[in-house]
Amino acid sequence: MWKKTSLAALLTLLLSGCSQSVSEYQNETPELKLNQFFQGTAKAWGVLHNWQGKQSVRFSAELCGEWQGGQGNLYELFYFSDGRIEQRHWQLQQQSDGSVSGTAGDVVGQATGQLAGNALYWQYTLRLPYDGDTLDVAVKDWMYLIDDDNLINRSTLHKFGLQVAELTLSIQRQDTNASCVALQQKIQQQVPQS
């Protein structure tokens, strides 16, 4: 009995010691400001791994952001290695205390997050197409600004409390003065007409 209790306590201690808090990055530079990094065009490349850690799909993406003060629109167009093309339009708000919120068409409810130093911790529920229906998964996003033009994003996807996939994404800022009209037109061409 003692061994089981001690082992459970040790595992709890080890697992709780593995979690991170965004506040740990408060002094890291350069400072991540969404309304600066996601202003204008960017390109992204990523890999999705399944629950076994095996690569399941690769993708590239075009991004473009437009901001007025702390409110922004971020347009994303994804090209997957299996031939799928998907789009997302984030409507974002960044507060002066570093808190972030947002909505998108395939996000259930509101996404929430917190900026600190070079990092953003961001969580939301994503509705994915699955086997002719949809599947809601909890997403935990960590973004780390490497330098003024490069950001690494690590996301874990969870269902019923279990991690079902992991995504690694690199985003490179392109033209901060670019308009988003061209990308909006490309996205509009991908949306099925009703």
N, C-alpha and C positions, 0 to 999 in steps of 0.2 A: 504494500500500500504506500509506504513512504517513498519508494523508488518512483512509482507512477506520479505521485503528487510533486516530487522534486523535479522530475523530468518535465511535467506540464508547466511548472513555474519557470524552469530554465528556458523552455521553448517560447513561452510568453515574453520573457525578458529579452531574448534574442530577437524575436520578431518585432517587438516594439522598438528596439534599438535600431532597426533597419529603416524605419520610416523617416522621411525628411520633411522639414518645414520650409516654406518659401522664405521665411524670415532669416534663415541661415545664410541667404545670399545677399542680404541687404548691402553689404560693403563691396560686392563684386562689381567690376566695371568691364566694359562700358555699360551704362544704365540702359535697360530696355524700356523704350517708350513706344507703345504700339502706333501712336499717331505719327511717329517719325519713321520707324522701320517699315510699316505697312502703308507708306505713302508712295503712290506711283506703282510701277510694275515690278514684279519679282518672278523668279522661276523656282521650281521645287522638284526634288527627286526623292522617292521613298520606296521602302520595302515593307510589306506586311508579312508577319510571321504568325503561323497558327499556334494553337495551345501547346504543340509539341516542339515549338521553336523552329519549325521548317518554313522556309520561304514559300508563301502561297501566291503572292502576286507582287509585281513591281509597278511603279507608276511614275509619271512626270506630271507637272501641273503648271499652269499659268495663273498668276495672281495679280490683282490690282486693287489698290486701296485709295479711297478718297476720304478726307477728314475735314470737318469744320469744328474747331475746338476739340472737345472730348468726345464727339460723336463721329462715327465712321462707318463706311460701307466697304466691305472686303469681298471681292468677287473671286471665285476659284473655279477653274476648269481642269478636271483630272482626266488623264489618258492612261488606262490600265493595260498591262501586258496581255490580258485575256480579251482585249478588244472593246471593253466597256468604256464609255465616256460619261462622266458624271460632273455635275456642277453644284456649287453651293454659294449662297449669298448671305454673308454675315452682316448683321446690323449691330454695331458695337458701341459701347459707352465705356470710356476710361475716366475715372474720377481722380481728383487731385491726391487722394490718399492711396492711390495705386490699385484700388478695387476696379474690377472689370466685369461687365455683364454683356450678354449678347443673345441674339436669337437668329435662327436660320430655318429654312423650310423643312429640313429633315432632322431638326433638333426638337426634342419634346420639352416643352417648357422653356426655361431660361438657363443659359450657361452662366456660370459665375467663376470668378478667379481673382487672384491677387498678384500684383507685380511687386518685386523686391530686388533691387540691384539689377543684375543681368538676367533675372529669371521671371517666368510667369508660371504659376500653377493654375490650371484651368480645368473645370469638370462640367460634364453635361451628359444628357442621355441622347444617343444618336439612334434614329430609326433607319435600319438598313433593309434593303430588299433581300429576302431569303426564301428560297424554295417556293416561288410563286406567291409569297405573302411578305410580311415584314417582321423584323425582329428588333426589339429595343435593347441596346447595350449601354452600360455605363462607361463613359470614357474619362480617363484621368490623363491630362496632358501636362507635360513639363516642357517648357521652351527655354532655351539658353542662348543668349546673344553672345556670339564668339568675337565678332568685331562689328564695325559699323554696317557691313554688308552681308553678314552671314549669321544664320541662326540654325540651331539644331533642335528638333522637336522629337520627343519620345512620348508615345502614347500607349497606354494599356487599356484594353477593352475587357469589360467584365460582364458576366451574366450569372445571376444567382450567387453573387459574391465570389465567383471563381474567374480567374483570368482566362479568357478564351483566345486572345490574340494580342500581338504587340506590333506597333508601327514605329519605324524610325524614318525621319524626314529631314532633309536638308533644304533650307530656303536661302536663296541668294537674291539680294535686292539688285534691281537693274537700273531703272530710270525713275528718280524721285519726282521728276516734273511731268511724267507721262499722264495723259488722260486715260480714263478707263473705258471710254466709248467703244474702242475696237474690241476689247474683251467682252463687254456687255453684249455687243452684236453677235460675237461667236457663241456666247452662252444662249442667247435668244434662239439661235439656229438649232441648238441641241434640245430645247424644250419642246416636247410633243404638243402639237396644236390640237385643241379640243373642238 
